[in-house]
């Protein structure tokens, strides 16, 4: 009888250990997948940052050269909402941006 009890406890322990092992394996796999996704998001964000730095550098070069005043005025109007003091600005409320 003691042997049957010990065998039953041993079987329960083995099943519990197996369930715990499977749980850990599944958890580790899910974490690895999450890490891979986060690394991809980081790489995408870094690529966007590099692209924005390049655009900023190009715009800074253009602004520092001072040669292209039409471009500077266009950016000031479109991006910054600026206008000359004597200029009348009409805003289309139906315009989608």
C-alpha positions in Angstrom: 0.0 0.0 0.0 2.8 2.4 0.8 4.4 1.6 -2.5 1.2 2.4 -4.4 1.0 5.7 -2.5 4.6 6.5 -3.3 4.0 5.6 -6.9 0.9 7.8 -7.1 2.8 10.8 -5.5 5.7 10.2 -7.9 3.3 10.2 -10.9 1.6 13.4 -9.7 5.0 15.0 -9.3 6.1 14.0 -12.8 2.9 15.3 -14.3 3.3 18.6 -12.4 6.9 18.9 -13.4 6.0 18.2 -17.1 3.2 20.8 -17.0 5.6 23.3 -15.4 8.3 22.5 -18.1 5.7 23.0 -20.9 4.6 26.3 -19.3 8.1 27.6 -19.1 8.9 26.5 -22.7 5.7 28.2 -24.0 6.5 31.4 -22.0 10.1 31.6 -23.2 8.9 31.1 -26.8 6.3 33.9 -26.5 8.9 36.2 -24.9 11.4 35.4 -27.8 8.7 36.3 -30.3 7.9 39.5 -28.5 11.6 40.4 -28.4 11.9 39.8 -32.2 8.9 42.0 -32.8 10.3 44.8 -30.7 13.6 44.6 -32.4 11.9 44.9 -35.8 9.9 48.0 -34.4 13.2 49.5 -33.2 14.8 48.9 -36.6 11.8 50.6 -38.3 11.9 53.5 -36.0 15.7 53.9 -36.5 15.2 53.9 -40.2 12.5 56.6 -39.9 14.8 58.6 -37.7 17.7 58.3 -40.2 15.4 59.4 -43.0 14.2 62.4 -41.0 17.8 63.4 -40.1 18.6 63.3 -43.8 15.6 65.5 -44.7 16.5 67.9 -41.9 20.1 68.1 -43.1 19.0 68.8 -46.6 16.6 71.5 -45.5 19.2 73.0 -43.2 21.7 73.1 -46.1 19.1 74.8 -48.3 18.2 77.4 -45.6 21.8 78.1 -44.8 22.7 78.7 -48.4 20.0 81.4 -48.7 20.0 81.0 -52.4 16.5 79.6 -52.8 14.2 82.2 -51.3 11.2 80.8 -53.2 11.6 77.5 -51.5 12.1 79.2 -48.1 8.9 81.2 -48.6 7.0 78.1 -49.7 8.0 76.1 -46.6 7.2 79.1 -44.4 3.7 79.4 -45.8 2.9 75.7 -46.0 4.5 74.2 -42.9 4.7 77.2 -40.6 1.6 79.1 -41.6 3.5 82.3 -42.1 2.7 85.2 -44.5 3.9 88.6 -45.3 2.4 91.5 -43.3 0.5 92.9 -46.3 -0.6 89.6 -47.6 -4.2 88.3 -47.3 -4.5 84.6 -46.6 -7.6 82.7 -47.4 -8.1 79.3 -45.7 -10.4 76.7 -47.2 -12.2 75.0 -44.3 -13.1 72.0 -46.6 -9.5 71.3 -47.4 -8.3 67.9 -46.1 -4.7 67.6 -44.9 
